[in-house]
Amino acid sequence: MLDTVRLYVDATVAVALMTTFGIVAGFVAAAMTGNHMHIVLAAGAAFALTGVALTVRLWRMTRRPAPPAPAV
């Protein structure tokens, strides 16, 4: 049961990070341009790229290392 709770906590933290980066990117785009489409695109791109980075990080953490080569 604790593994399930940890999974939900980790997922919540990941979504919170993705949302934070998306919001920051949206504010930066709003400060640089007044175009609403650029704001939405920047926020969406930051959200998606953060998700990709976290997924790749998780994938690399869960890969098993290769067994050591036999001694000759």
SENU-22949 format. One record per residue (C-alpha): residue number from 1; residue in one letter; x, y, z. Coordinates in pm, whole numbers. Example, Ala and Ser with C-alpha at 12.3 -4.5 7.8 and 13.67 -1.06 7.14 Angstrom:
// SENU-22949
+-----+------+--------+--------+--------+
!  nr ! rest !      x !      y !      z !
+-----+------+--------+--------+--------+
!   1 !    A !   1230 !   -450 !    780 !
!   2 !    S !   1367 !   -106 !    714 !
+-----+------+--------+--------+--------+
//
This chain:
// SENU-22949
+-----+------+--------+--------+--------+
!  nr ! rest !      x !      y !      z !
+-----+------+--------+--------+--------+
!   1 !    M !      0 !      0 !      0 !
!   2 !    L !    284 !    240 !     76 !
!   3 !    D !    423 !    180 !   -273 !
!   4 !    T !     93 !    294 !   -421 !
!   5 !    V !     89 !    607 !   -206 !
!   6 !    R !    448 !    684 !   -308 !
!   7 !    L !    354 !    640 !   -674 !
!   8 !    Y !     71 !    892 !   -641 !
!   9 !    V !    292 !   1137 !   -450 !
!  10 !    D !    565 !   1113 !   -714 !
!  11 !    A !    311 !   1163 !   -993 !
!  12 !    T !    165 !   1465 !   -814 !
!  13 !    V !    511 !   1619 !   -774 !
!  14 !    A !    587 !   1555 !  -1142 !
!  15 !    V !    264 !   1721 !  -1257 !
!  16 !    A !    327 !   2013 !  -1021 !
!  17 !    L !    676 !   2061 !  -1169 !
!  18 !    M !    539 !   2044 !  -1522 !
!  19 !    T !    267 !   2295 !  -1440 !
!  20 !    T !    511 !   2532 !  -1269 !
!  21 !    F !    746 !   2535 !  -1567 !
!  22 !    G !    450 !   2585 !  -1800 !
!  23 !    I !    322 !   2880 !  -1599 !
!  24 !    V !    667 !   3040 !  -1580 !
!  25 !    A !    714 !   2999 !  -1955 !
!  26 !    G !    370 !   3151 !  -2011 !
!  27 !    F !    456 !   3455 !  -1800 !
!  28 !    V !    788 !   3499 !  -1980 !
!  29 !    A !    612 !   3477 !  -2316 !
!  30 !    A !    352 !   3727 !  -2195 !
!  31 !    A !    626 !   3969 !  -2090 !
!  32 !    M !    805 !   3935 !  -2422 !
!  33 !    T !    501 !   3938 !  -2652 !
!  34 !    G !    139 !   4029 !  -2608 !
!  35 !    N !     22 !   3755 !  -2842 !
!  36 !    H !   -203 !   3505 !  -2666 !
!  37 !    M !   -111 !   3229 !  -2910 !
!  38 !    H !    258 !   3261 !  -2823 !
!  39 !    I !    174 !   3243 !  -2453 !
!  40 !    V !    -27 !   2924 !  -2498 !
!  41 !    L !    238 !   2767 !  -2720 !
!  42 !    A !    521 !   2851 !  -2478 !
!  43 !    A !    329 !   2717 !  -2179 !
!  44 !    G !    228 !   2401 !  -2364 !
!  45 !    A !    579 !   2341 !  -2496 !
!  46 !    A !    735 !   2387 !  -2150 !
!  47 !    F !    475 !   2153 !  -1998 !
!  48 !    A !    536 !   1887 !  -2263 !
!  49 !    L !    916 !   1915 !  -2261 !
!  50 !    T !    926 !   1886 !  -1883 !
!  51 !    G !    711 !   1574 !  -1908 !
!  52 !    V !    945 !   1428 !  -2168 !
!  53 !    A !   1251 !   1506 !  -1956 !
!  54 !    L !   1097 !   1347 !  -1647 !
!  55 !    T !    989 !   1041 !  -1847 !
!  56 !    V !   1338 !    993 !  -1992 !
!  57 !    R !   1487 !   1034 !  -1645 !
!  58 !    L !   1250 !    772 !  -1505 !
!  59 !    W !   1322 !    539 !  -1796 !
!  60 !    R !   1698 !    568 !  -1742 !
!  61 !    M !   1661 !    509 !  -1367 !
!  62 !    T !   1463 !    189 !  -1415 !
!  63 !    R !   1691 !     28 !  -1674 !
!  64 !    R !   1892 !   -261 !  -1541 !
!  65 !    P !   2268 !   -240 !  -1582 !
!  66 !    A !   2436 !   -497 !  -1804 !
!  67 !    P !   2588 !   -791 !  -1621 !
!  68 !    P !   2965 !   -772 !  -1579 !
!  69 !    A !   3181 !   -939 !  -1841 !
!  70 !    P !   3316 !  -1279 !  -1741 !
!  71 !    A !   3678 !  -1286 !  -1627 !
!  72 !    V !   3915 !  -1441 !  -1879 !
+-----+------+--------+--------+--------+
//
